[in-house]
Amino acid sequence: MWDASKCDLCGDCLVKCRYVDYDKERAVVELKLLMEGRDAEVLHKCITCLACSSYCPTRADPADLIFRMQEKLGTSPIVAVGKRMLETLVEGLEGRGEPRQVVPGEPDKPLLSLDSFRFDEFPEGALESQLFKGMTVVRGAEFMSLCGCVHMGGESFVERYGQLVLDRLASFGKEVVYMHNEGFVLAHVKAKEYGFKVPFRYMHLYEYLCNYLKEHRDRITKIGKKIAFQANCATRWVPEYDAFLDEIFELVGVERPSRKYERLGAVCCSAPIIYTNRELAIDIQKKNFEDAIACGAEAIVTCCPVCDRVLRRPSSQFGLPKIFITDLCRIALGEKPWPTSVV
């Protein structure tokens, strides 16, 4: 959450931004305009990747300020394109949309939350995998993670609907494993910022997968490949959970080669700007895949259904397979073969 008291106007957040070309003086001017509640050029160029908050040395969270102002003014391209989608989300969050879908599981097993993603937005067979055997699975607009609404001009959705979504998950009386990390962010980060109650235990998918792999080491066949990682934007809210990803890679026997566009330097999959600046989106994808190939990667791993879908085109174009994080584990467990073709 934006904290003006922490901002010392160093300008680092915007000077380091890949999508504007500001020196410190210009960056400070832009920040002052935003802090005064006025329009600024950065609102129209921001692709909502959250990187500026990662760059901020004082943790003032400038991305949140930008998102608030984008929603308030409503004139940025992302807000204009996302308006209809947000209206549909409101219908779902308020119980006027499609009905929830629940696959009952065993009483003593956790709940797997897919947020609002459809079952078919995850890899085929993922939910039937031994990884999630016996778990209750739930999805629907009622369980939308909300944090991703910033990509559509809906920064206020967390505050407006956050407690409602958490209460709905709590009604199952189970520990919750979040299949998508934006749902985890709602419970782990945003709930603290807004004072929401989280009356259930919860776990990040990475931690869950890591624990599962440790408990089933005897089933793992080391993969022996170099793999690049495509971080989705929500990873910037919980950078400490990247350590679990490193452990997963080690457990399944893959190397995560060092490259330019990863960790703090990661680039967006480009989904937020596909319909507002396609030329830039394609350029981002191109640089990302060329960087992955240059470091010797034999595949690129995703952890977000949106990233996974957006990267289909460049994956095919550059001949670099994309693998969802759960499928990477399934390959090591012998449930799936290594991809022999790029789809």
BALOBA-1460 file (C-alpha; in Angstrom, 3 decimals):
// residues 343
<rec num="1" residu="m" x="0.000" y="0.000" z="0.000"/>
<rec num="2" residu="w" x="1.270" y="3.488" z="-0.891"/>
<rec num="3" residu="d" x="2.955" y="5.240" z="2.060"/>
<rec num="4" residu="a" x="3.850" y="8.846" z="1.259"/>
<rec num="5" residu="s" x="5.776" y="9.181" z="4.525"/>
<rec num="6" residu="k" x="8.338" y="6.677" z="3.231"/>
<rec num="7" residu="c" x="8.914" y="8.390" z="-0.116"/>
<rec num="8" residu="d" x="12.062" y="10.540" z="-0.163"/>
<rec num="9" residu="l" x="11.644" y="11.451" z="-3.856"/>
<rec num="10" residu="c" x="14.853" y="9.681" z="-4.861"/>
<rec num="11" residu="g" x="13.187" y="8.860" z="-8.186"/>
<rec num="12" residu="d" x="14.679" y="5.352" z="-8.415"/>
<rec num="13" residu="c" x="11.285" y="3.739" z="-9.049"/>
<rec num="14" residu="l" x="10.750" y="5.567" z="-12.333"/>
<rec num="15" residu="v" x="14.379" y="6.021" z="-13.374"/>
<rec num="16" residu="k" x="14.753" y="2.231" z="-13.408"/>
<rec num="17" residu="c" x="11.411" y="1.618" z="-15.128"/>
<rec num="18" residu="r" x="11.883" y="-0.072" z="-18.517"/>
<rec num="19" residu="y" x="8.795" y="1.498" z="-20.052"/>
<rec num="20" residu="v" x="9.585" y="5.196" z="-19.611"/>
<rec num="21" residu="d" x="12.789" y="7.130" z="-20.211"/>
<rec num="22" residu="y" x="13.056" y="9.450" z="-17.196"/>
<rec num="23" residu="d" x="16.101" y="10.933" z="-15.534"/>
<rec num="24" residu="k" x="15.901" y="11.718" z="-11.809"/>
<rec num="25" residu="e" x="14.571" y="15.242" z="-12.346"/>
<rec num="26" residu="r" x="11.736" y="14.064" z="-14.578"/>
<rec num="27" residu="a" x="10.967" y="11.142" z="-12.287"/>
<rec num="28" residu="v" x="10.581" y="13.461" z="-9.300"/>
<rec num="29" residu="v" x="8.268" y="15.744" z="-11.280"/>
<rec num="30" residu="e" x="6.062" y="12.774" z="-12.185"/>
<rec num="31" residu="l" x="5.951" y="11.558" z="-8.582"/>
<rec num="32" residu="k" x="5.041" y="14.992" z="-7.256"/>
<rec num="33" residu="l" x="2.161" y="15.230" z="-9.737"/>
<rec num="34" residu="l" x="0.857" y="11.872" z="-8.571"/>
<rec num="35" residu="m" x="1.230" y="12.791" z="-4.911"/>
<rec num="36" residu="e" x="-0.773" y="15.953" z="-5.573"/>
<rec num="37" residu="g" x="-3.538" y="13.890" z="-7.158"/>
<rec num="38" residu="r" x="-2.864" y="15.206" z="-10.654"/>
<rec num="39" residu="d" x="-2.483" y="13.537" z="-14.030"/>
<rec num="40" residu="a" x="1.017" y="12.499" z="-15.089"/>
<rec num="41" residu="e" x="2.511" y="10.933" z="-18.204"/>
<rec num="42" residu="v" x="3.564" y="7.777" z="-16.370"/>
<rec num="43" residu="l" x="-0.101" y="6.862" z="-15.800"/>
<rec num="44" residu="h" x="-0.513" y="6.443" z="-19.548"/>
<rec num="45" residu="k" x="2.758" y="4.554" z="-20.078"/>
<rec num="46" residu="c" x="2.626" y="2.265" z="-17.038"/>
<rec num="47" residu="i" x="2.027" y="-1.404" z="-17.925"/>
<rec num="48" residu="t" x="1.188" y="-2.307" z="-14.278"/>
<rec num="49" residu="c" x="4.100" y="-4.725" z="-13.861"/>
<rec num="50" residu="l" x="4.763" y="-3.666" z="-10.220"/>
<rec num="51" residu="a" x="8.513" y="-3.423" z="-10.801"/>
<rec num="52" residu="c" x="8.691" y="0.170" z="-9.552"/>
<rec num="53" residu="s" x="7.744" y="-0.963" z="-6.044"/>
<rec num="54" residu="s" x="10.525" y="-3.558" z="-6.175"/>
<rec num="55" residu="y" x="12.976" y="-0.814" z="-7.145"/>
<rec num="56" residu="c" x="11.873" y="1.515" z="-4.324"/>
<rec num="57" residu="p" x="14.613" y="1.507" z="-1.626"/>
<rec num="58" residu="t" x="12.257" y="2.759" z="1.118"/>
<rec num="59" residu="r" x="9.310" y="0.420" z="0.373"/>
<rec num="60" residu="a" x="6.915" y="3.312" z="-0.217"/>
<rec num="61" residu="d" x="5.065" y="1.186" z="-2.826"/>
<rec num="62" residu="p" x="4.865" y="3.678" z="-5.713"/>
<rec num="63" residu="a" x="3.077" y="1.129" z="-7.902"/>
<rec num="64" residu="d" x="0.072" y="1.352" z="-5.598"/>
<rec num="65" residu="l" x="0.061" y="5.140" z="-5.959"/>
<rec num="66" residu="i" x="0.145" y="4.807" z="-9.744"/>
<rec num="67" residu="f" x="-2.680" y="2.239" z="-9.735"/>
<rec num="68" residu="r" x="-4.833" y="4.431" z="-7.476"/>
<rec num="69" residu="m" x="-4.374" y="7.393" z="-9.776"/>
<rec num="70" residu="q" x="-5.025" y="5.331" z="-12.909"/>
<rec num="71" residu="e" x="-8.346" y="4.217" z="-11.457"/>
<rec num="72" residu="k" x="-9.225" y="7.684" z="-10.155"/>
<rec num="73" residu="l" x="-8.623" y="9.467" z="-13.450"/>
<rec num="74" residu="g" x="-9.773" y="6.635" z="-15.709"/>
<rec num="75" residu="t" x="-7.930" y="7.954" z="-18.757"/>
<rec num="76" residu="s" x="-5.014" y="5.551" z="-19.135"/>
<rec num="77" residu="p" x="-5.256" y="2.984" z="-21.962"/>
<rec num="78" residu="i" x="-5.256" y="0.036" z="-19.540"/>
<rec num="79" residu="v" x="-8.204" y="1.446" z="-17.594"/>
<rec num="80" residu="a" x="-10.192" y="2.171" z="-20.754"/>
<rec num="81" residu="v" x="-9.711" y="-1.363" z="-22.090"/>
<rec num="82" residu="g" x="-10.355" y="-3.023" z="-18.740"/>
<rec num="83" residu="k" x="-13.611" y="-1.231" z="-17.904"/>
<rec num="84" residu="r" x="-15.970" y="-3.858" z="-19.289"/>
<rec num="85" residu="m" x="-14.007" y="-6.694" z="-17.698"/>
<rec num="86" residu="l" x="-14.207" y="-5.023" z="-14.299"/>
<rec num="87" residu="e" x="-17.957" y="-4.636" z="-14.683"/>
<rec num="88" residu="t" x="-18.217" y="-8.386" z="-15.316"/>
<rec num="89" residu="l" x="-16.067" y="-9.090" z="-12.268"/>
<rec num="90" residu="v" x="-18.357" y="-6.996" z="-10.080"/>
<rec num="91" residu="e" x="-21.309" y="-9.118" z="-11.168"/>
<rec num="92" residu="g" x="-19.446" y="-12.262" z="-10.141"/>
<rec num="93" residu="l" x="-18.125" y="-10.889" z="-6.864"/>
<rec num="94" residu="e" x="-21.607" y="-9.745" z="-5.882"/>
<rec num="95" residu="g" x="-23.151" y="-13.127" z="-6.689"/>
<rec num="96" residu="r" x="-24.782" y="-12.116" z="-9.961"/>
<rec num="97" residu="g" x="-22.409" y="-13.981" z="-12.267"/>
<rec num="98" residu="e" x="-21.720" y="-17.594" z="-13.128"/>
<rec num="99" residu="p" x="-22.205" y="-20.086" z="-10.270"/>
<rec num="100" residu="r" x="-19.214" y="-21.312" z="-8.312"/>
<rec num="101" residu="q" x="-17.764" y="-24.718" z="-9.164"/>
<rec num="102" residu="v" x="-16.705" y="-27.080" z="-6.392"/>
<rec num="103" residu="v" x="-15.127" y="-30.512" z="-6.760"/>
<rec num="104" residu="p" x="-15.536" y="-32.179" z="-3.334"/>
<rec num="105" residu="g" x="-12.508" y="-33.866" z="-1.831"/>
<rec num="106" residu="e" x="-11.549" y="-35.806" z="1.259"/>
<rec num="107" residu="p" x="-12.412" y="-34.231" z="4.636"/>
<rec num="108" residu="d" x="-8.832" y="-34.162" z="5.910"/>
<rec num="109" residu="k" x="-7.267" y="-32.725" z="2.742"/>
<rec num="110" residu="p" x="-6.788" y="-28.985" z="2.024"/>
<rec num="111" residu="l" x="-8.810" y="-26.830" z="-0.330"/>
<rec num="112" residu="l" x="-7.208" y="-25.940" z="-3.665"/>
<rec num="113" residu="s" x="-8.352" y="-22.482" z="-4.754"/>
<rec num="114" residu="l" x="-8.179" y="-21.656" z="-8.460"/>
<rec num="115" residu="d" x="-9.479" y="-18.124" z="-7.828"/>
<rec num="116" residu="s" x="-11.684" y="-17.202" z="-10.792"/>
<rec num="117" residu="f" x="-9.680" y="-19.185" z="-13.378"/>
<rec num="118" residu="r" x="-11.495" y="-21.879" z="-15.325"/>
<rec num="119" residu="f" x="-10.452" y="-25.511" z="-14.975"/>
<rec num="120" residu="d" x="-9.297" y="-25.565" z="-18.609"/>
<rec num="121" residu="e" x="-6.939" y="-22.630" z="-18.039"/>
<rec num="122" residu="f" x="-4.578" y="-25.002" z="-16.252"/>
<rec num="123" residu="p" x="-2.633" y="-27.773" z="-18.039"/>
<rec num="124" residu="e" x="-4.604" y="-30.857" z="-18.997"/>
<rec num="125" residu="g" x="-4.581" y="-33.399" z="-16.197"/>
<rec num="126" residu="a" x="-3.118" y="-31.010" z="-13.627"/>
<rec num="127" residu="l" x="-6.041" y="-31.177" z="-11.223"/>
<rec num="128" residu="e" x="-6.207" y="-34.991" z="-11.471"/>
<rec num="129" residu="s" x="-2.495" y="-35.304" z="-10.708"/>
<rec num="130" residu="q" x="-1.205" y="-37.132" z="-7.656"/>
<rec num="131" residu="l" x="-0.034" y="-33.675" z="-6.551"/>
<rec num="132" residu="f" x="-3.586" y="-32.687" z="-5.633"/>
<rec num="133" residu="k" x="-5.227" y="-36.063" z="-5.073"/>
<rec num="134" residu="g" x="-8.118" y="-35.893" z="-2.616"/>
<rec num="135" residu="m" x="-8.174" y="-32.107" z="-2.369"/>
<rec num="136" residu="t" x="-11.386" y="-30.123" z="-2.647"/>
<rec num="137" residu="v" x="-11.103" y="-27.808" z="-5.664"/>
<rec num="138" residu="v" x="-13.027" y="-24.541" z="-5.916"/>
<rec num="139" residu="r" x="-13.242" y="-21.815" z="-8.523"/>
<rec num="140" residu="g" x="-15.486" y="-18.964" z="-9.589"/>
<rec num="141" residu="a" x="-15.739" y="-15.193" z="-9.741"/>
<rec num="142" residu="e" x="-16.794" y="-15.245" z="-6.095"/>
<rec num="143" residu="f" x="-13.236" y="-16.288" z="-5.235"/>
<rec num="144" residu="m" x="-11.415" y="-13.785" z="-7.456"/>
<rec num="145" residu="s" x="-8.029" y="-12.907" z="-5.955"/>
<rec num="146" residu="l" x="-8.672" y="-9.183" z="-6.680"/>
<rec num="147" residu="c" x="-4.995" y="-8.194" z="-6.654"/>
<rec num="148" residu="g" x="-4.786" y="-8.650" z="-10.421"/>
<rec num="149" residu="c" x="-7.504" y="-6.050" z="-10.925"/>
<rec num="150" residu="v" x="-4.759" y="-3.426" z="-10.959"/>
<rec num="151" residu="h" x="-4.055" y="-4.564" z="-14.530"/>
<rec num="152" residu="m" x="-7.525" y="-3.310" z="-15.505"/>
<rec num="153" residu="g" x="-7.825" y="-0.133" z="-13.456"/>
<rec num="154" residu="g" x="-9.406" y="-1.783" z="-10.429"/>
<rec num="155" residu="e" x="-6.981" y="-1.060" z="-7.600"/>
<rec num="156" residu="s" x="-9.884" y="-0.435" z="-5.195"/>
<rec num="157" residu="f" x="-11.304" y="-3.938" z="-5.668"/>
<rec num="158" residu="v" x="-9.096" y="-5.393" z="-2.932"/>
<rec num="159" residu="e" x="-10.444" y="-2.963" z="-0.351"/>
<rec num="160" residu="r" x="-14.031" y="-3.305" z="-1.577"/>
<rec num="161" residu="y" x="-14.270" y="-7.088" z="-1.816"/>
<rec num="162" residu="g" x="-11.246" y="-8.561" z="-0.033"/>
<rec num="163" residu="q" x="-12.928" y="-9.561" z="3.210"/>
<rec num="164" residu="l" x="-15.887" y="-11.003" z="1.316"/>
<rec num="165" residu="v" x="-13.656" y="-13.291" z="-0.764"/>
<rec num="166" residu="l" x="-11.694" y="-14.419" z="2.296"/>
<rec num="167" residu="d" x="-14.907" y="-15.179" z="4.198"/>
<rec num="168" residu="r" x="-16.186" y="-17.297" z="1.318"/>
<rec num="169" residu="l" x="-13.031" y="-19.410" z="1.370"/>
<rec num="170" residu="a" x="-13.223" y="-19.648" z="5.160"/>
<rec num="171" residu="s" x="-16.722" y="-21.125" z="4.893"/>
<rec num="172" residu="f" x="-15.206" y="-24.422" z="3.679"/>
<rec num="173" residu="g" x="-13.435" y="-24.878" z="7.005"/>
<rec num="174" residu="k" x="-10.205" y="-26.029" z="5.382"/>
<rec num="175" residu="e" x="-6.614" y="-24.992" z="4.937"/>
<rec num="176" residu="v" x="-6.319" y="-23.233" z="1.580"/>
<rec num="177" residu="v" x="-3.613" y="-23.857" z="-1.011"/>
<rec num="178" residu="y" x="-3.587" y="-21.092" z="-3.619"/>
<rec num="179" residu="m" x="-2.987" y="-22.319" z="-7.152"/>
<rec num="180" residu="h" x="-2.353" y="-18.727" z="-8.264"/>
<rec num="181" residu="n" x="-0.135" y="-16.492" z="-6.193"/>
<rec num="182" residu="e" x="-2.383" y="-13.429" z="-6.462"/>
<rec num="183" residu="g" x="-4.859" y="-15.253" z="-4.225"/>
<rec num="184" residu="f" x="-2.035" y="-15.903" z="-1.788"/>
<rec num="185" residu="v" x="-1.121" y="-12.204" z="-1.906"/>
<rec num="186" residu="l" x="-4.676" y="-11.268" z="-0.901"/>
<rec num="187" residu="a" x="-4.420" y="-13.413" z="2.240"/>
<rec num="188" residu="h" x="-0.748" y="-12.877" z="3.040"/>
<rec num="189" residu="v" x="-0.070" y="-9.256" z="2.089"/>
<rec num="190" residu="k" x="-3.206" y="-7.263" z="1.360"/>
<rec num="191" residu="a" x="-5.118" y="-8.614" z="4.361"/>
<rec num="192" residu="k" x="-2.465" y="-7.127" z="6.649"/>
<rec num="193" residu="e" x="-2.501" y="-3.807" z="4.819"/>
<rec num="194" residu="y" x="-6.290" y="-3.448" z="5.018"/>
<rec num="195" residu="g" x="-6.894" y="-5.181" z="8.341"/>
<rec num="196" residu="f" x="-8.855" y="-8.119" z="6.902"/>
<rec num="197" residu="k" x="-9.375" y="-11.217" z="9.019"/>
<rec num="198" residu="v" x="-8.049" y="-14.457" z="7.534"/>
<rec num="199" residu="p" x="-9.758" y="-17.182" z="9.592"/>
<rec num="200" residu="f" x="-7.985" y="-20.111" z="7.945"/>
<rec num="201" residu="r" x="-4.506" y="-21.447" z="7.351"/>
<rec num="202" residu="y" x="-3.171" y="-20.899" z="3.847"/>
<rec num="203" residu="m" x="-0.197" y="-21.852" z="1.739"/>
<rec num="204" residu="h" x="1.562" y="-20.652" z="-1.405"/>
<rec num="205" residu="l" x="1.629" y="-23.152" z="-4.277"/>
<rec num="206" residu="y" x="5.443" y="-23.138" z="-4.285"/>
<rec num="207" residu="e" x="5.593" y="-24.143" z="-0.629"/>
<rec num="208" residu="y" x="2.980" y="-26.838" z="-1.154"/>
<rec num="209" residu="l" x="4.835" y="-28.308" z="-4.160"/>
<rec num="210" residu="c" x="8.120" y="-28.140" z="-2.307"/>
<rec num="211" residu="n" x="6.678" y="-30.056" z="0.651"/>
<rec num="212" residu="y" x="5.082" y="-32.651" z="-1.640"/>
<rec num="213" residu="l" x="8.322" y="-33.273" z="-3.515"/>
<rec num="214" residu="k" x="10.268" y="-33.682" z="-0.276"/>
<rec num="215" residu="e" x="7.736" y="-36.229" z="0.966"/>
<rec num="216" residu="h" x="7.961" y="-38.183" z="-2.311"/>
<rec num="217" residu="r" x="11.673" y="-37.989" z="-3.111"/>
<rec num="218" residu="d" x="11.694" y="-41.677" z="-3.960"/>
<rec num="219" residu="r" x="9.392" y="-41.045" z="-6.931"/>
<rec num="220" residu="i" x="11.491" y="-38.260" z="-8.451"/>
<rec num="221" residu="t" x="13.612" y="-38.799" z="-11.530"/>
<rec num="222" residu="k" x="15.941" y="-35.848" z="-11.962"/>
<rec num="223" residu="i" x="15.120" y="-33.956" z="-15.147"/>
<rec num="224" residu="g" x="18.631" y="-32.709" z="-15.914"/>
<rec num="225" residu="k" x="17.731" y="-29.601" z="-17.944"/>
<rec num="226" residu="k" x="18.363" y="-25.867" z="-17.854"/>
<rec num="227" residu="i" x="15.128" y="-23.930" z="-17.402"/>
<rec num="228" residu="a" x="14.372" y="-20.209" z="-17.355"/>
<rec num="229" residu="f" x="11.558" y="-18.858" z="-15.191"/>
<rec num="230" residu="q" x="8.839" y="-16.393" z="-16.225"/>
<rec num="231" residu="a" x="7.798" y="-14.562" z="-13.079"/>
<rec num="232" residu="n" x="4.260" y="-13.220" z="-13.043"/>
<rec num="233" residu="c" x="3.677" y="-9.739" z="-11.645"/>
<rec num="234" residu="a" x="2.348" y="-10.983" z="-8.294"/>
<rec num="235" residu="t" x="5.724" y="-12.482" z="-7.420"/>
<rec num="236" residu="r" x="6.873" y="-8.926" z="-6.689"/>
<rec num="237" residu="w" x="4.531" y="-8.774" z="-3.695"/>
<rec num="238" residu="v" x="6.156" y="-11.880" z="-2.161"/>
<rec num="239" residu="p" x="9.783" y="-12.002" z="-3.381"/>
<rec num="240" residu="e" x="10.801" y="-14.166" z="-0.428"/>
<rec num="241" residu="y" x="8.824" y="-17.075" z="-1.910"/>
<rec num="242" residu="d" x="11.274" y="-17.277" z="-4.804"/>
<rec num="243" residu="a" x="13.423" y="-19.353" z="-2.441"/>
<rec num="244" residu="f" x="10.802" y="-22.116" z="-2.586"/>
<rec num="245" residu="l" x="10.991" y="-22.052" z="-6.379"/>
<rec num="246" residu="d" x="14.759" y="-22.490" z="-6.238"/>
<rec num="247" residu="e" x="14.237" y="-25.468" z="-3.933"/>
<rec num="248" residu="i" x="11.672" y="-26.994" z="-6.310"/>
<rec num="249" residu="f" x="14.164" y="-26.679" z="-9.161"/>
<rec num="250" residu="e" x="16.817" y="-28.386" z="-7.073"/>
<rec num="251" residu="l" x="14.471" y="-31.193" z="-6.027"/>
<rec num="252" residu="v" x="13.427" y="-32.005" z="-9.610"/>
<rec num="253" residu="g" x="16.962" y="-31.688" z="-10.913"/>
<rec num="254" residu="v" x="16.865" y="-28.629" z="-13.140"/>
<rec num="255" residu="e" x="19.255" y="-25.704" z="-13.307"/>
<rec num="256" residu="r" x="17.978" y="-22.140" z="-13.224"/>
<rec num="257" residu="p" x="20.642" y="-20.330" z="-15.260"/>
<rec num="258" residu="s" x="21.408" y="-16.738" z="-14.444"/>
<rec num="259" residu="r" x="20.024" y="-14.273" z="-16.958"/>
<rec num="260" residu="k" x="19.142" y="-10.609" z="-17.354"/>
<rec num="261" residu="y" x="15.355" y="-10.830" z="-17.125"/>
<rec num="262" residu="e" x="14.788" y="-12.658" z="-13.856"/>
<rec num="263" residu="r" x="14.341" y="-11.963" z="-10.144"/>
<rec num="264" residu="l" x="14.527" y="-8.179" z="-9.589"/>
<rec num="265" residu="g" x="15.090" y="-7.695" z="-13.321"/>
<rec num="266" residu="a" x="12.164" y="-9.861" z="-14.458"/>
<rec num="267" residu="v" x="9.960" y="-8.521" z="-17.242"/>
<rec num="268" residu="c" x="6.189" y="-8.712" z="-17.523"/>
<rec num="269" residu="c" x="4.630" y="-11.376" z="-19.769"/>
<rec num="270" residu="s" x="3.008" y="-8.341" z="-21.491"/>
<rec num="271" residu="a" x="-0.612" y="-9.465" z="-20.925"/>
<rec num="272" residu="p" x="-1.799" y="-6.075" z="-19.554"/>
<rec num="273" residu="i" x="-0.854" y="-4.272" z="-22.761"/>
<rec num="274" residu="i" x="-1.736" y="-6.831" z="-25.445"/>
<rec num="275" residu="y" x="-4.744" y="-4.701" z="-26.434"/>
<rec num="276" residu="t" x="-3.281" y="-1.267" z="-25.737"/>
<rec num="277" residu="n" x="0.258" y="-1.449" z="-27.150"/>
<rec num="278" residu="r" x="0.721" y="-4.658" z="-29.116"/>
<rec num="279" residu="e" x="4.033" y="-3.535" z="-30.617"/>
<rec num="280" residu="l" x="5.556" y="-3.070" z="-27.158"/>
<rec num="281" residu="a" x="4.032" y="-6.336" z="-25.950"/>
<rec num="282" residu="i" x="5.653" y="-8.294" z="-28.782"/>
<rec num="283" residu="d" x="8.973" y="-6.536" z="-28.166"/>
<rec num="284" residu="i" x="8.878" y="-7.497" z="-24.470"/>
<rec num="285" residu="q" x="8.151" y="-11.111" z="-25.357"/>
<rec num="286" residu="k" x="10.944" y="-11.154" z="-27.935"/>
<rec num="287" residu="k" x="13.559" y="-9.807" z="-25.518"/>
<rec num="288" residu="n" x="12.455" y="-12.222" z="-22.815"/>
<rec num="289" residu="f" x="12.677" y="-15.323" z="-24.996"/>
<rec num="290" residu="e" x="15.943" y="-14.276" z="-26.641"/>
<rec num="291" residu="d" x="17.407" y="-13.758" z="-23.177"/>
<rec num="292" residu="a" x="16.217" y="-17.192" z="-22.025"/>
<rec num="293" residu="i" x="17.700" y="-18.874" z="-25.100"/>
<rec num="294" residu="a" x="20.974" y="-16.967" z="-24.739"/>
<rec num="295" residu="c" x="21.516" y="-18.354" z="-21.245"/>
<rec num="296" residu="g" x="21.114" y="-21.899" z="-22.526"/>
<rec num="297" residu="a" x="17.583" y="-22.584" z="-21.264"/>
<rec num="298" residu="e" x="15.814" y="-25.593" z="-22.774"/>
<rec num="299" residu="a" x="12.376" y="-24.444" z="-21.628"/>
<rec num="300" residu="i" x="10.678" y="-21.592" z="-19.824"/>
<rec num="301" residu="v" x="8.538" y="-22.260" z="-16.754"/>
<rec num="302" residu="t" x="5.416" y="-20.277" z="-15.906"/>
<rec num="303" residu="c" x="3.359" y="-20.114" z="-12.716"/>
<rec num="304" residu="c" x="0.352" y="-18.104" z="-13.907"/>
<rec num="305" residu="p" x="-2.412" y="-19.174" z="-16.329"/>
<rec num="306" residu="v" x="-2.391" y="-15.722" z="-17.929"/>
<rec num="307" residu="c" x="1.368" y="-15.793" z="-18.523"/>
<rec num="308" residu="d" x="1.057" y="-19.356" z="-19.798"/>
<rec num="309" residu="r" x="-1.570" y="-18.337" z="-22.356"/>
<rec num="310" residu="v" x="0.205" y="-15.166" z="-23.488"/>
<rec num="311" residu="l" x="3.499" y="-16.994" z="-24.020"/>
<rec num="312" residu="r" x="2.046" y="-19.549" z="-26.457"/>
<rec num="313" residu="r" x="2.870" y="-17.426" z="-29.494"/>
<rec num="314" residu="p" x="6.493" y="-16.595" z="-28.612"/>
<rec num="315" residu="s" x="7.044" y="-20.147" z="-27.336"/>
<rec num="316" residu="s" x="6.104" y="-21.464" z="-30.777"/>
<rec num="317" residu="q" x="7.950" y="-18.701" z="-32.613"/>
<rec num="318" residu="f" x="11.236" y="-19.206" z="-30.769"/>
<rec num="319" residu="g" x="10.949" y="-22.974" z="-30.387"/>
<rec num="320" residu="l" x="11.341" y="-22.825" z="-26.619"/>
<rec num="321" residu="p" x="8.828" y="-25.020" z="-24.734"/>
<rec num="322" residu="k" x="6.831" y="-23.399" z="-21.935"/>
<rec num="323" residu="i" x="5.996" y="-25.574" z="-18.955"/>
<rec num="324" residu="f" x="3.573" y="-24.754" z="-16.159"/>
<rec num="325" residu="i" x="5.162" y="-25.163" z="-12.721"/>
<rec num="326" residu="t" x="2.867" y="-28.076" z="-11.782"/>
<rec num="327" residu="d" x="3.752" y="-29.879" z="-15.009"/>
<rec num="328" residu="l" x="7.445" y="-29.488" z="-14.208"/>
<rec num="329" residu="c" x="6.814" y="-31.427" z="-11.003"/>
<rec num="330" residu="r" x="4.687" y="-33.995" z="-12.854"/>
<rec num="331" residu="i" x="7.519" y="-34.601" z="-15.323"/>
<rec num="332" residu="a" x="9.899" y="-35.337" z="-12.442"/>
<rec num="333" residu="l" x="7.295" y="-37.625" z="-10.841"/>
<rec num="334" residu="g" x="6.852" y="-39.607" z="-14.060"/>
<rec num="335" residu="e" x="3.312" y="-38.426" z="-14.813"/>
<rec num="336" residu="k" x="4.262" y="-36.547" z="-17.969"/>
<rec num="337" residu="p" x="7.078" y="-36.754" z="-20.508"/>
<rec num="338" residu="w" x="9.381" y="-33.874" z="-21.330"/>
<rec num="339" residu="p" x="7.709" y="-31.892" z="-24.169"/>
<rec num="340" residu="t" x="8.931" y="-33.045" z="-27.549"/>
<rec num="341" residu="s" x="7.157" y="-30.275" z="-29.464"/>
<rec num="342" residu="v" x="6.220" y="-26.652" z="-28.900"/>
<rec num="343" residu="v" x="2.507" y="-25.843" z="-28.888"/>
